[in-house]
Every structure is written in structure tokens, then in C-alpha cells.
Amino acid sequence: CVHHNVELAVAQTRINYKTQADLDQTDLTLAYTNTNQILANHIFSLGLHYINTDDALTDQGKVYFFKTTYYKSGSWNLGLELDDSDYGDSSTNLSVFQAVPHFGFYFNGLGRKLYSDTRLYYIYKNKDLGISQDNFYSLEQSLSYLSGSSDFKVSAWIGQQMFAVKNGGFVVYNLSDKYLGGLEAEAGYSLGNGLRLAANLGYQWM
């Protein structure tokens, strides 16, 4: 059983605007996970997400995240994720706090093939940035299916999000846009030795 896990991810993004200059962004994420060594049936994760972008508002942004999950193997889990986004090195002293309680379970009789995950997002920002609202709430539901080395996932969320942190700290929506909902589908294939290929398609509306 693996008790320690270190993950590293680098992402390059280009956003094409119709009425203003395009935006290029590089994201770097480092995460550490400890399983069962601190407390039995518990998973603890912490990490850092760093943003280098043309966007003056969020350039050199840093997102610190911590996750804790209690689980019954092959049955259900309950956890909490905390994210602190610090954009103090950019053109404004912006900070964003996010809390995400979540609950997941496997459907009985399907041999851990079908998994449900429900997440409630609370987001607080300390600056107006053209939107006076400071508190945002949303609900996300996803279903995942595992078949051999292949896996499939569909998810949907509704509510309000701004500067949201997703995918356990690996995806950060750092632009000053308020979203009202989204849909996502993903297909993956495990290559063994911790390697996985995946294709993702998502849509969000404002």
C-alpha cells in the first residue's frame, strides 16, 4: 500500500478574446498526499499552485490547498477541501478563500465501478473587482465509471463561482469572470506505473 504520493503538473493555456489581446498562462502545481499514516482511514493532502500569466490581476498568483478525507474502503467517503488564493504580488491585493465539503459513495452491487461525488462550494473574495458580491455558493454533482483500464466521468454544477479552485487544486479559474454553471465530460486510460492519459471536454456559462 502506498502511503506517500507526490504529484507534479505543468499546464500551458492560451485564451483567445474577440475584443482584446490574447492571454497566455503557465500553471505549476505540486501536491503531497499521505494515506493512513497519520490516522487510520484518513487521507491528507496539501500543495501549491503557481500562476504565471499575462493577466495583471492574477500574475504570480499562489494557491495553497489542503484536503482531508475519511473513508470506508469501497463504500463511502466524507471530506473537506480548503483553498487560499493569494494574488498579492499582482496589480491588486486580492485574496480568495474557498471551502468545499464533499461526500462520495459507490453504488452497491457494481463492484466499485460506478461512483458518485457531491460537492458544495463556498467562495469568498476580499475585493470588488467590478462585482460587489463577495460570497458565492454552488453545488456540483459527478458520476464516474471504471471499466478495466478505462474510466469515464460526467459532471455538472450550478450556482455562482468566481476564482474557483477545481480538481483538488490542479485547476484554478483565476480570471475575474463570474460563472453560473458548467458541464464536463472526461475519458481516461491507465498506462500503469501511475501514468494515465485523459481527454476532457467542458463548458461553462456566465
Secondary structure, DSSP 8 states (H G I E B T S, - for coil): ---EEEEEEEEEEEE--SSS--EEEEEEEEEEEEESSSSTTEEEEEEEEEEEES-TTTTTEEEEEEEEEEEETTTEEEEEEEEEEEETTSSS-EEEEEEEEEEEEE-TTSTT-EEEEEEEEEEEESS-TT----EEEEEEEEEEEEETTEEEEEEEEEEEESS-EEGGGTEE--SS--EEEEEEEEEEEEEETTEEEEEEEEEEE-
